[in-house]
């Protein structure tokens, strides 16, 4: 009996040694297929910017943090199919920041850059040229917006139907051009002191369609 037990223990130890040897061989042998260190992993395409997933971008937080975020934006941040873009009260927005965006987003329907006071006439005057299909434009509270700037915009953007010029350096001298080239449904010139009452009333009366005309004199809802 004792001899049988000794033989069984010897057999068990032998099998254990064999199993350990096989395990060591498996660990030291290369895996099937190419060495992982030699496999070339294709680069993962960068995800599209968050703003390119939407057709509307609205910025209206003139805090330091928001202004710094705007300063880091580039034209590639925005989708070229963007339709509605609102930069409101960003005094830190300059020509260098806005111009590449306008050159990239040529399908804009609505552009609201009210109170972006660092923008100059050079860039503002190119809005119509860069976005000829623009329908709605708000450049209120920007002193660089003059009759000359609006003339340049209107000459290249005949689809404009909403124009906001509050507190700009424009005047009622623009009315003949607006009457000739645009089918405006809304014109807001409140706070722009060079707009005279009589030319505004004559402009409203000359339209054969309903127009919303807002000025310092009164809010006029035209009905035809």
C-alpha positions in Angstrom: 0.0 0.0 0.0 2.8 2.3 0.9 4.5 1.7 -2.4 1.3 2.4 -4.3 1.0 5.8 -2.6 4.6 6.7 -3.4 4.0 5.8 -7.1 0.8 8.0 -7.2 2.6 10.9 -5.7 5.5 10.6 -8.1 3.0 10.5 -11.0 1.2 13.5 -9.7 4.4 15.5 -9.4 5.5 14.5 -12.9 2.2 15.7 -14.4 2.4 19.0 -12.5 6.0 19.6 -13.8 4.8 18.8 -17.4 1.9 21.3 -17.1 4.2 24.0 -15.8 6.6 23.4 -18.6 3.8 23.8 -21.2 2.6 26.9 -19.6 6.1 28.5 -19.7 6.4 27.7 -23.4 3.1 29.2 -24.2 4.0 32.4 -22.3 7.3 32.8 -24.1 6.0 32.0 -27.6 4.7 34.9 -29.8 1.0 35.1 -30.3 -0.6 34.1 -33.5 -0.5 36.8 -36.1 1.8 39.8 -36.2 3.5 41.2 -33.2 1.3 43.9 -31.6 4.2 46.3 -31.5 4.6 46.0 -35.2 0.9 46.5 -36.1 0.3 49.9 -37.6 -2.9 51.3 -36.2 -4.6 53.8 -38.6 -5.1 57.2 -37.0 -8.5 57.8 -35.7 -10.2 60.7 -37.6 -10.9 63.6 -35.3 -14.5 64.1 -34.3 -16.2 67.0 -36.0 -16.3 70.1 -33.8 -19.4 70.4 -31.7 -20.6 73.6 -33.4 -20.5 71.8 -36.8 -23.3 69.5 -35.7 -25.9 72.3 -35.6 -27.2 74.9 -38.0 -27.6 77.5 -35.3 -24.8 79.1 -33.2 -25.8 81.5 -30.5 -23.3 83.4 -28.3 -24.7 85.9 -25.9 -22.5 85.8 -22.8 -20.2 88.8 -22.7 -18.2 87.5 -19.8 -14.4 87.1 -19.8 -14.6 83.4 -20.0 -17.0 83.5 -22.9 -14.9 86.1 -24.7 -11.8 84.0 -24.3 -13.7 81.0 -25.8 -14.8 83.1 -28.8 -11.2 84.2 -29.3 -10.1 80.6 -29.7 -12.8 79.8 -32.3 -11.6 79.4 -35.9 -13.5 79.1 -39.1 -13.2 75.3 -39.0 -15.1 75.3 -35.7 -18.2 76.0 -37.7 -20.0 74.0 -40.3 -20.0 75.5 -43.8 -23.7 74.7 -43.9 -24.4 76.9 -40.8 -27.5 79.0 -41.3 -27.9 81.1 -38.1 -25.0 82.8 -36.4 -25.5 85.1 -33.4 -22.5 87.0 -31.8 -24.1 89.4 -29.4 -22.3 92.0 -27.4 -18.8 90.6 -27.9 -16.5 93.6 -27.7 -13.6 91.3 -28.1 -14.7 90.1 -31.5 -12.4 91.7 -34.2 -12.2 91.7 -37.9 -9.6 89.0 -37.7 -12.0 86.7 -35.8 -15.1 87.3 -37.8 -13.8 87.5 -41.4 -12.6 83.8 -41.6 -16.0 82.7 -40.3 -17.9 84.7 -42.9 -15.6 83.3 -45.6 -16.3 79.8 -44.4 -20.1 80.0 -43.7 -21.3 81.4 -47.0 -24.8 79.9 -46.6 -25.8 81.9 -43.6 -29.4 83.0 -43.5 -29.2 85.1 -40.4 -26.3 87.1 -39.0 -26.6 88.9 -35.7 -23.5 90.8 -34.6 -25.1 93.6 -32.6 -22.8 95.5 -30.2 -19.6 93.9 -31.5 -18.0 97.3 -31.3 -14.5 96.4 -32.4 -15.6 95.5 -35.9 -14.6 98.0 -38.6 -16.2 99.2 -41.8 -13.7 97.2 -43.9 -15.1 93.9 -42.7 -18.7 95.0 -42.2 -18.9 96.3 -45.8 -18.0 92.8 -47.1 -20.8 91.0 -45.4 -23.0 91.1 -48.5 -20.2 90.2 -50.8 -19.3 87.1 -48.7 -22.9 86.0 -47.9 -25.0 87.1 -50.9 -28.0 85.0 -49.8 -28.3 86.6 -46.4 -31.9 87.2 -45.3 -31.6 88.8 -41.9 -28.8 91.1 -40.6 -28.5 92.9 -37.3 -25.5 95.3 -37.0 -27.1 97.6 -34.4 -25.0 99.4 -31.8 -21.9 99.4 -34.0 -20.7 103.0 -34.7 -18.7 101.8 -37.7 -21.9 101.0 -39.6 -22.5 104.0 -41.9 -24.5 104.7 -45.0 -21.5 103.7 -47.1 -21.2 100.3 -45.2 -24.9 99.6 -45.6 -24.8 100.5 -49.3 -22.0 98.0 -49.9 -23.9 95.3 -48.1 -27.2 95.9 -49.9 -25.6 96.0 -53.3 -24.4 92.4 -52.9 -27.2 90.9 -50.7 -30.5 91.5 -52.6 -32.3 88.8 -50.5 -32.2 90.8 -47.3 -35.7 91.2 -45.8 -34.8 92.1 -42.3 -32.4 94.9 -41.4 -31.6 96.2 -37.9 -29.6 99.5 -37.8 -30.4 100.7 -34.3 -27.9 103.2 -32.9 -25.7 103.2 -36.0 -24.3 106.1 -37.9 -26.8 105.6 -40.8 -29.4 108.0 -42.1 -32.6 108.3 -44.1 -30.5 108.9 -47.2 -30.4 105.1 -47.5 -34.1 104.9 -48.2 -34.0 105.3 -52.0 -31.4 102.5 -52.3 -33.4 100.2 -49.9 -36.6 100.9 -51.9 -34.9 100.1 -55.1 -32.9 97.0 -54.2 -34.6 95.3 -51.3 -38.0 93.8 -50.4 -37.7 94.6 -46.7 -40.2 93.2 -44.4 -38.6 94.7 -41.3 -36.5 97.8 -40.9 -35.4 98.9 -37.4 -33.6 102.3 -37.1 -34.5 103.3 -33.6 -31.7 105.2 -31.9 -30.2 106.2 -35.3 -30.7 109.9 -35.0 -30.1 110.8 -38.6 -33.3 109.1 -39.8 -36.0 111.7 -40.4 -39.7 111.1 -39.9 -41.1 112.2 -43.2 -38.8 110.2 -45.5 -39.5 107.1 -43.3 -43.3 107.6 -43.7 -42.9 108.2 -47.4 -40.9 105.0 -47.7 -43.5 103.0 -45.8 -46.3 104.4 -47.9 -44.5 103.6 -51.1 -44.4 99.8 -50.3 -47.2 97.7 -51.8 -46.8 95.1 -49.1 -46.8 94.9 -45.3 -43.6 96.2 -43.7 -42.6 96.6 -40.0 -40.9 99.9 -39.7 -39.5 100.8 -36.2 -38.0 104.2 -35.5 -37.7 106.8 -32.7 -40.9 108.4 -33.9 -43.2 105.4 -33.5 -43.5 101.8 -34.1 -45.3 101.5 -37.5 -46.9 98.2 -38.5 -47.6 98.6 -42.2 -50.7 96.9 -43.5 -51.6 96.6 -47.1 
